[in-house]
Amino acid sequence: MMAVIPFLAMVRKDLQLFFTDQDRSAISKQVLAGAETDKNLKVTTPTEDEARDLVTRGTLAVAVVIPKGFGEAAGKAFFGDGERPALTLLHDPSRGMELAMVRGILTQHVMEAVSTETFGGDQRRGITMPYTVNEQAMTAGSNIAYNGYAHSFAGMAIQFLLFAMANMGVEMLLERQRGLWKRLRSAPISRATLLSSKAASGTVLSLLILLVSFGFAMLVFHVRIEGSVAGFLAVSIACAMMAATFGLLVAAIGNSPATARGVTTLAVLLMVMLGGAWVPTFIFPAWLQQATIVLPVRWAVDGLDAMTWRGIGLSGAALPVLVLIAFAAMFWMIAASRFRWEEA
């Protein structure tokens, strides 16, 4: 499976770049036109606020802002006259590869645009780089540094949850083979109560695994909840509920413990790989990035990322929590309807 990841990176489509031209000069228009014709870029032109929001949330890797007065100042700075203007690059701190790519491409287009505009006369002076780059790592807080361990622990913790709860489902199949569930059904306890108790215990266990994992990450690797603590707890509880009901689903649709263990191991590995738990989803092609929103792991990892290193507030937890609870409800309904009971 790990061999598939480089392939996914190679087939990835053109880099999406948001470009905001506040200058509207001849030079800035030429830079934008050059970027739009570049085969490596897919350029859109939103407002600066829209670009900042999308980069902060991790939807976009890089956005370029050309400030007012850039063209005039760049033309003068080309020959060493005056201060060089700054071109602002808003970027996701976890995606340095795209930042380097955009920086290099922009150097070409800015130099072409400035030289075209300035070499109309008889200037023979030495030339210099006509601009500087102001790189702004976009997180919700101004002093939040990117910590790659936060993403790693989020992905690995979700993987541990799913494996632990899948094993709970396999254990339920073993209990059925041993006749334990038949004896439980002889007690005055409803089916819903039995399944609910399993789901509740699985949720508590999953939540403990997640909190202990992040506690270790905070102590040893200095991972911090830069966003909302309440949002982090809400996402964690939703992840635990999703994982616990996934275990019930395994018990409900599995034919035998051996078969269920093999199939669920493959299913969990595929979900964590495609959901961004092993590697960030931005290395995937655009179509695959859209396709993976049907996986609960994608929402779990994105929600935990938003509450930790991205530093997004409680609003950033709302959608992941709702989607994870929806997955949990779906798993519960399928498990409750498909669970094979053996009456005493």
SEDOVO-9810 format. One line per field, with one value per residue (C-alpha): residue number from 1; residue in three letters; x, y, z. Coordinates in nm, 3 decimals, decimal comma. Each point is the difference from the previous one (the first is absolute). Layout:
// residues N
k = [NUM ...] $
r = [ALA ...] $
u = [X ...] $
v = [Y ...] $
w = [Z ...] $
END
This chain:
// residues 344
k = [1 2 3 4 5 6 7 8 9 10 11 12 13 14 15 16 17 18 19 20 21 22 23 24 25 26 27 28 29 30 31 32 33 34 35 36 37 38 39 40 41 42 43 44 45 46 47 48 49 50 51 52 53 54 55 56 57 58 59 60 61 62 63 64 65 66 67 68 69 70 71 72 73 74 75 76 77 78 79 80 81 82 83 84 85 86 87 88 89 90 91 92 93 94 95 96 97 98 99 100 101 102 103 104 105 106 107 108 109 110 111 112 113 114 115 116 117 118 119 120 121 122 123 124 125 126 127 128 129 130 131 132 133 134 135 136 137 138 139 140 141 142 143 144 145 146 147 148 149 150 151 152 153 154 155 156 157 158 159 160 161 162 163 164 165 166 167 168 169 170 171 172 173 174 175 176 177 178 179 180 181 182 183 184 185 186 187 188 189 190 191 192 193 194 195 196 197 198 199 200 201 202 203 204 205 206 207 208 209 210 211 212 213 214 215 216 217 218 219 220 221 222 223 224 225 226 227 228 229 230 231 232 233 234 235 236 237 238 239 240 241 242 243 244 245 246 247 248 249 250 251 252 253 254 255 256 257 258 259 260 261 262 263 264 265 266 267 268 269 270 271 272 273 274 275 276 277 278 279 280 281 282 283 284 285 286 287 288 289 290 291 292 293 294 295 296 297 298 299 300 301 302 303 304 305 306 307 308 309 310 311 312 313 314 315 316 317 318 319 320 321 322 323 324 325 326 327 328 329 330 331 332 333 334 335 336 337 338 339 340 341 342 343 344] $
r = [MET MET ALA VAL ILE PRO PHE LEU ALA MET VAL ARG LYS ASP LEU GLN LEU PHE PHE THR ASP GLN ASP ARG SER ALA ILE SER LYS GLN VAL LEU ALA GLY ALA GLU THR ASP LYS ASN LEU LYS VAL THR THR PRO THR GLU ASP GLU ALA ARG ASP LEU VAL THR ARG GLY THR LEU ALA VAL ALA VAL VAL ILE PRO LYS GLY PHE GLY GLU ALA ALA GLY LYS ALA PHE PHE GLY ASP GLY GLU ARG PRO ALA LEU THR LEU LEU HIS ASP PRO SER ARG GLY MET GLU LEU ALA MET VAL ARG GLY ILE LEU THR GLN HIS VAL MET GLU ALA VAL SER THR GLU THR PHE GLY GLY ASP GLN ARG ARG GLY ILE THR MET PRO TYR THR VAL ASN GLU GLN ALA MET THR ALA GLY SER ASN ILE ALA TYR ASN GLY TYR ALA HIS SER PHE ALA GLY MET ALA ILE GLN PHE LEU LEU PHE ALA MET ALA ASN MET GLY VAL GLU MET LEU LEU GLU ARG GLN ARG GLY LEU TRP LYS ARG LEU ARG SER ALA PRO ILE SER ARG ALA THR LEU LEU SER SER LYS ALA ALA SER GLY THR VAL LEU SER LEU LEU ILE LEU LEU VAL SER PHE GLY PHE ALA MET LEU VAL PHE HIS VAL ARG ILE GLU GLY SER VAL ALA GLY PHE LEU ALA VAL SER ILE ALA CYS ALA MET MET ALA ALA THR PHE GLY LEU LEU VAL ALA ALA ILE GLY ASN SER PRO ALA THR ALA ARG GLY VAL THR THR LEU ALA VAL LEU LEU MET VAL MET LEU GLY GLY ALA TRP VAL PRO THR PHE ILE PHE PRO ALA TRP LEU GLN GLN ALA THR ILE VAL LEU PRO VAL ARG TRP ALA VAL ASP GLY LEU ASP ALA MET THR TRP ARG GLY ILE GLY LEU SER GLY ALA ALA LEU PRO VAL LEU VAL LEU ILE ALA PHE ALA ALA MET PHE TRP MET ILE ALA ALA SER ARG PHE ARG TRP GLU GLU ALA] $
u = [0,000 0,283 0,122 -0,325 0,068 0,280 -0,221 -0,285 0,236 0,117 -0,350 -0,109 -0,156 0,117 0,048 -0,295 0,119 -0,210 0,123 -0,111 0,112 -0,042 0,237 -0,174 0,312 0,134 0,268 -0,239 -0,238 0,285 0,102 -0,358 -0,028 0,324 -0,117 -0,332 0,179 0,245 -0,067 0,092 -0,260 -0,376 -0,061 -0,311 -0,044 -0,195 0,019 0,286 -0,234 -0,133 0,353 0,113 -0,296 0,053 0,374 -0,059 -0,247 0,239 -0,223 0,263 0,380 0,115 -0,154 0,181 -0,082 0,146 -0,025 -0,078 0,297 0,183 0,043 0,141 0,234 0,117 0,086 0,221 0,155 0,092 0,288 0,076 -0,207 -0,209 -0,115 -0,114 -0,373 -0,115 -0,214 -0,213 -0,028 -0,265 0,075 -0,098 0,304 -0,038 0,042 0,350 0,037 -0,278 0,138 0,342 -0,160 -0,207 0,297 0,209 -0,276 -0,076 0,366 -0,016 -0,326 0,088 0,340 -0,159 -0,270 0,235 0,264 -0,264 -0,125 0,338 0,217 -0,190 0,260 0,378 0,079 0,339 0,036 0,047 -0,318 -0,103 -0,286 -0,295 -0,197 0,016 -0,232 -0,201 -0,096 -0,284 -0,074 -0,378 -0,138 -0,286 0,242 0,290 0,250 -0,093 0,289 -0,060 0,064 0,003 -0,030 -0,356 -0,109 0,200 -0,153 -0,350 0,037 0,160 -0,248 -0,294 0,166 0,042 -0,365 -0,126 0,224 -0,099 -0,372 0,028 0,159 -0,295 -0,229 0,204 -0,014 -0,380 -0,001 0,211 -0,243 -0,286 0,184 0,046 -0,369 0,044 -0,254 -0,258 0,044 -0,022 -0,328 -0,143 0,033 -0,277 0,202 -0,114 0,204 0,039 0,140 0,256 0,123 -0,009 0,214 0,260 -0,008 0,031 0,294 0,169 -0,052 0,155 0,296 0,054 -0,017 0,259 0,232 -0,032 0,052 0,297 0,160 -0,033 0,108 0,324 0,037 -0,043 0,254 0,269 -0,049 -0,150 -0,323 -0,250 -0,374 0,032 -0,370 -0,301 0,041 -0,375 0,022 0,286 -0,202 -0,306 0,201 0,163 -0,336 -0,142 0,307 -0,047 -0,368 0,079 0,270 -0,219 -0,292 0,244 0,088 -0,370 -0,024 0,284 -0,181 -0,328 0,118 0,292 -0,053 0,282 0,276 0,280 -0,169 -0,111 0,351 0,158 -0,261 -0,014 0,379 0,005 -0,295 0,159 0,334 -0,170 -0,207 0,296 0,217 -0,262 -0,138 0,326 0,109 0,330 0,077 -0,186 -0,271 0,147 0,245 -0,294 -0,144 -0,294 -0,259 0,123 -0,001 -0,368 -0,074 0,146 -0,262 -0,214 0,246 -0,042 0,378 0,028 -0,242 0,158 0,352 -0,113 -0,195 0,295 0,236 -0,235 -0,007 0,375 0,258 -0,239 -0,140 -0,356 -0,274 -0,309 -0,165 0,271 -0,109 -0,370 0,003 0,245 -0,200 -0,331 0,141 0,165 -0,324 -0,183 0,247 -0,050 -0,379 0,029 0,230 -0,237 -0,309 0,168 0,139 -0,334 -0,188 0,256 0,111 -0,072 -0,153 -0,015 -0,287 0,036] $
v = [0,000 0,240 -0,052 0,153 0,337 0,119 -0,097 0,211 0,294 -0,038 -0,005 0,305 0,276 0,359 0,204 0,224 0,356 0,292 0,331 0,339 0,304 0,316 0,200 -0,022 0,132 -0,114 -0,205 -0,170 -0,082 -0,158 -0,205 -0,124 -0,075 -0,195 -0,203 -0,075 -0,142 -0,204 -0,371 -0,077 0,232 0,026 0,366 0,153 0,364 0,037 0,278 0,004 -0,085 -0,306 -0,114 0,043 -0,199 -0,291 -0,020 0,016 -0,290 -0,208 -0,002 0,185 -0,029 0,342 0,337 0,298 0,361 0,280 0,318 0,347 0,180 -0,325 0,063 0,351 -0,093 -0,317 0,194 0,238 -0,275 -0,190 0,244 0,045 0,318 -0,007 -0,272 -0,332 -0,067 -0,315 -0,263 -0,171 -0,380 -0,140 -0,367 -0,305 -0,070 -0,375 0,027 0,131 -0,181 0,203 0,322 -0,062 -0,084 0,321 0,210 -0,127 0,041 0,354 0,098 -0,083 0,184 0,310 0,034 -0,038 0,258 0,257 -0,033 0,035 0,326 0,154 -0,082 0,232 0,275 0,026 -0,100 -0,165 -0,021 -0,324 -0,181 -0,164 -0,218 0,245 -0,136 -0,192 -0,270 0,037 -0,356 -0,026 -0,342 0,001 -0,137 0,145 0,161 0,226 -0,174 -0,361 -0,205 -0,306 -0,325 -0,303 -0,233 0,123 -0,141 -0,320 -0,071 0,079 -0,249 -0,274 0,039 -0,040 -0,309 -0,149 0,072 -0,177 -0,303 -0,022 0,021 -0,238 -0,245 0,056 -0,103 -0,314 -0,083 0,031 -0,259 -0,230 0,053 -0,101 -0,319 -0,086 0,052 0,306 0,208 -0,277 0,006 0,379 -0,015 -0,223 0,294 0,262 0,247 0,139 -0,031 0,376 0,008 -0,269 0,175 0,341 -0,125 -0,127 0,330 0,201 -0,202 0,022 0,376 0,046 -0,221 0,181 0,339 -0,107 -0,125 0,329 0,219 -0,205 0,018 0,378 0,031 -0,177 0,222 0,311 -0,109 -0,133 0,172 0,331 -0,041 0,265 0,054 0,338 0,018 -0,072 -0,246 -0,061 -0,062 -0,245 -0,194 0,001 -0,135 -0,261 -0,122 -0,014 -0,199 -0,242 -0,050 -0,061 -0,256 -0,184 -0,035 -0,114 -0,288 -0,089 0,007 -0,253 -0,229 0,035 -0,074 -0,234 -0,368 -0,139 0,147 -0,097 0,142 0,315 0,066 -0,019 0,211 0,269 0,027 0,074 0,240 0,194 0,028 0,132 0,250 0,140 0,020 0,175 0,205 0,185 -0,179 -0,124 0,291 0,330 -0,019 0,293 -0,235 -0,181 0,100 0,239 -0,265 -0,224 0,288 0,049 -0,373 -0,049 0,221 -0,316 -0,149 0,068 0,004 0,308 0,196 -0,125 0,103 0,335 0,076 -0,079 0,200 0,299 -0,007 -0,052 0,159 0,192 0,183 0,030 0,078 -0,194 0,064 -0,209 -0,304 0,022 -0,167 -0,283 -0,079 -0,010 -0,219 -0,242 -0,029 -0,068 -0,281 -0,137 0,006 -0,177 -0,269 -0,044 -0,040 -0,254 -0,193 -0,004 -0,121 -0,261 -0,140 -0,373 -0,087 -0,349 -0,042 -0,222] $
w = [0,000 0,076 -0,358 -0,124 0,166 -0,236 -0,293 0,137 0,031 -0,361 -0,150 0,192 -0,210 -0,039 0,315 0,082 0,064 0,123 -0,139 0,136 -0,203 0,209 -0,220 -0,340 -0,172 -0,336 0,175 0,243 -0,285 -0,195 0,303 0,038 -0,372 0,010 0,299 -0,172 -0,305 0,208 -0,051 0,362 0,153 0,017 0,085 0,162 0,104 0,327 0,258 0,250 0,289 -0,185 -0,077 0,362 0,130 -0,241 0,069 0,376 -0,019 -0,210 -0,309 -0,202 0,007 -0,121 -0,088 -0,155 0,086 -0,217 0,212 -0,132 -0,150 -0,076 -0,373 0,031 0,285 -0,174 -0,315 0,198 0,212 -0,317 -0,050 0,368 0,045 0,314 0,234 -0,140 0,048 0,178 -0,168 0,265 -0,003 0,234 0,054 0,197 0,224 -0,051 -0,378 -0,060 -0,333 -0,163 0,150 -0,154 -0,334 -0,006 0,111 -0,291 -0,259 0,116 -0,029 -0,371 -0,067 0,204 -0,168 -0,344 0,076 0,153 -0,272 -0,272 0,152 0,087 -0,302 -0,231 0,046 -0,023 0,356 0,028 0,377 0,192 0,096 0,327 0,121 -0,013 0,295 0,326 0,133 0,319 0,097 0,252 0,151 0,039 0,326 0,203 0,248 -0,087 0,232 -0,075 -0,139 -0,212 0,187 -0,229 0,298 0,056 -0,335 0,049 0,340 -0,128 -0,285 0,206 0,286 -0,239 -0,145 0,349 0,080 -0,309 0,053 0,367 -0,075 -0,296 0,241 0,235 -0,284 -0,065 0,372 -0,016 -0,278 0,218 0,288 -0,229 -0,098 0,368 0,070 0,223 -0,188 0,028 0,378 0,005 -0,189 0,273 0,242 0,016 -0,210 -0,334 -0,318 -0,020 0,353 -0,079 -0,313 0,166 0,287 -0,247 -0,189 0,323 0,131 -0,340 -0,008 0,345 -0,089 -0,332 0,167 0,258 -0,276 -0,186 0,307 0,125 -0,347 -0,013 0,363 -0,090 -0,308 0,214 0,260 -0,232 -0,337 0,120 -0,195 0,109 -0,040 -0,170 -0,086 0,219 0,288 -0,004 -0,374 0,050 0,259 -0,227 -0,294 0,226 0,131 -0,354 -0,115 0,290 -0,082 -0,366 0,085 0,255 -0,240 -0,269 0,233 0,029 -0,378 -0,023 0,244 -0,188 -0,353 0,074 -0,077 0,210 0,221 -0,239 -0,309 0,180 0,134 -0,345 -0,176 0,269 0,013 -0,372 0,032 0,285 -0,180 -0,313 0,198 0,192 -0,312 -0,214 0,289 0,061 0,316 -0,143 -0,230 -0,057 -0,265 -0,196 -0,172 -0,160 -0,339 0,015 -0,085 0,281 0,249 -0,078 0,010 0,348 0,166 0,015 0,251 0,373 0,050 -0,223 0,220 0,321 -0,101 -0,144 0,319 0,227 -0,223 0,015 0,380 0,046 -0,230 -0,224 0,303 -0,132 0,250 0,099 -0,337 -0,166 0,201 -0,088 -0,343 0,087 0,316 -0,188 -0,276 0,246 0,199 -0,327 -0,076 0,351 -0,044 -0,335 0,143 0,295 -0,218 -0,228 0,298 0,184 -0,308 -0,109 0,336 0,020 0,333 0,149 0,240 0,306] $
END
